[in-house]
Amino acid sequence: AQTIIQKAKGAVQETKVVLANAETEQQRIQMAANALPRKELEDIRDQVLRLKSSLAAQMAELARAEQEAKLREQEIKDTQILAPFNATVTEIFIHKGESLRPIDTPILQLVGMDQLYAELRLPSNFVSKIQLRQTVKVQVEGDWLGRVGALDGYITYINPTVDAASRTFKVKVGIPSRGLVGPGMLVEAKFAP
């Protein structure tokens, strides 16, 4: 659409130049009207009228192209999906041409990379030994990050319910990402004594 606008603007500019030249020629011929044949004066008048008509048609085409571009821009706005937070797309669930049902069609999976967490299952006898905001040493993927792999995390969530089958409870440990840790990585957590 933008290319069509540029092409239409170029055509309008070209016609304006040709029209200006024709009008100048018409004025010159009118001043010397008595010395030149009448046919030459009529031809230049016809040329000026044709150019004015062509310019009007090109201006209408330019206006149509600009409207088309606005419609395309609105379509882009209407179909653009913006995350409500800073995130990375980790999986896309739909493909081009598929129909979507509002609300219940998952489109993609987003992962916020600013603040990751490790989900741990601890034995039930640890319930009384941990508390929110407690510091936890987290080693990411064994030697994945070398010495840098040991990060300081902190407990952000403690599920008070103990799983009856495994006798464990869930804890989330916030890990500062700093671009070094990714979703799905395994961690080893060490709690201070």
Salt bridges, closest charged atoms under 4 A:
GLU23 OE2 - LYS52 NZ 3.74
GLU25 OE2 - ARG28 NH2 2.32
GLU42 OE2 - ARG38 NE 3.57
ASP43 OD1 - LYS39 NZ 3.12
GLU61 OE2 - ARG64 NH2 2.79
GLU68 OE2 - ARG72 NH2 2.42
GLU75 OE2 - ARG72 NH1 2.69
ASP104 OD1 - ARG101 NE 3.35
ASP152 OD1 - LYS137 NZ 2.74
